[in-house]
């Protein structure tokens, strides 16, 4: 049972990235899923979530710039990020929305000014 996040990297301000979270070992389609991030020196915060029915919700800072989606056939969740800002620099984590939490290992996103 695991989540594997990927897709991070170095991008200039204003650029875009797509993060992926590949799930294995459980029935992915039965769970809501979440993206979190942890900026340097700060606590982990929620970025976006998506329900089993594909209903999304976003933190205020993500609205209009980030899009969460999922492909149940591929057991994968995505986070499309655009208009990136230096303050979006963080380690991004995916998480299964369940009583027994399951976290991915994180992927680093660095936005240069």
C-alpha positions in Angstrom: 0.0 0.0 0.0 1.7 3.2 -1.1 1.5 6.5 -2.8 4.3 7.8 -5.0 4.5 11.5 -5.9 6.5 12.7 -8.8 6.7 15.6 -11.3 8.4 18.2 -9.1 11.3 20.3 -10.3 12.8 23.7 -10.9 10.6 26.2 -12.8 10.7 30.0 -13.3 8.0 32.2 -11.8 5.0 32.2 -14.1 5.7 28.7 -15.3 3.8 25.4 -14.9 4.2 22.0 -13.5 2.2 18.8 -13.3 2.5 16.7 -10.3 1.4 13.0 -10.3 0.5 10.7 -7.4 0.4 7.0 -8.3 -1.4 4.8 -5.9 -1.0 1.1 -5.4 -2.2 -1.6 -3.0 -5.7 -0.3 -2.4 -8.9 0.6 -4.2 -7.9 4.1 -5.3 -11.4 4.9 -6.7 -13.0 4.5 -3.3 -11.1 7.3 -1.6 -10.9 11.0 -1.7 -7.4 12.2 -2.2 -5.5 15.3 -1.2 -2.4 17.4 -2.0 -0.5 19.1 0.7 2.6 21.1 0.7 5.3 22.1 3.2 7.1 25.3 2.6 10.5 25.9 4.2 10.2 26.6 7.9 6.4 26.2 7.9 3.8 23.6 8.7 2.3 21.4 6.2 -0.8 22.8 4.6 -3.6 21.5 2.4 -3.4 22.6 -1.3 -6.4 20.8 -2.8 -8.6 17.8 -2.5 -10.7 15.7 -4.8 -13.6 13.3 -3.7 -14.3 9.9 -5.0 -16.8 11.6 -7.3 -14.2 14.0 -8.6 -15.5 17.0 -6.8 -12.5 19.3 -6.1 -11.8 21.9 -3.4 -8.9 24.2 -3.1 -7.1 26.3 -0.6 -7.5 30.0 -1.3 -3.9 30.4 -2.6 -4.5 27.6 -5.2 -7.8 28.8 -6.6 -7.6 29.8 -10.2 -4.0 28.6 -10.6 -4.0 24.9 -9.6 -6.2 22.1 -10.9 -6.6 18.8 -9.2 -7.8 15.8 -11.1 -7.8 12.0 -11.0 -7.7 9.1 -13.4 -9.1 6.1 -11.6 -8.2 3.8 -14.5 -4.5 4.7 -13.9 -4.8 4.9 -10.1 -3.3 8.3 -10.3 -4.1 11.8 -9.1 -2.7 15.0 -10.6 -2.1 18.6 -9.6 -1.7 21.0 -12.5 0.0 24.1 -11.3 0.3 27.3 -13.4 1.3 30.9 -12.8 3.7 29.6 -10.2 5.2 32.0 -7.7 8.4 31.8 -5.6 6.2 31.3 -2.6 4.9 28.1 -4.1 8.3 26.6 -3.4 7.7 23.6 -1.2 7.7 19.9 -0.9 4.4 18.6 -2.2 2.8 15.5 -0.8 -0.2 13.4 -1.7 -2.4 11.8 0.9 -5.2 9.4 1.0 -8.3 10.9 2.7 -9.1 8.2 5.2 -9.1 7.4 8.9 -5.9 5.6 8.5 -3.9 8.2 6.7 -1.5 7.3 3.9 1.1 9.8 2.7 3.3 9.8 -0.3 7.0 10.6 0.0 6.9 14.2 -1.4 8.2 15.9 -4.4 10.2 19.1 -4.4 8.9 22.1 -6.3 11.2 25.1 -6.6 10.1 28.3 -8.2 12.7 30.8 -9.1 12.1 34.5 -9.4 
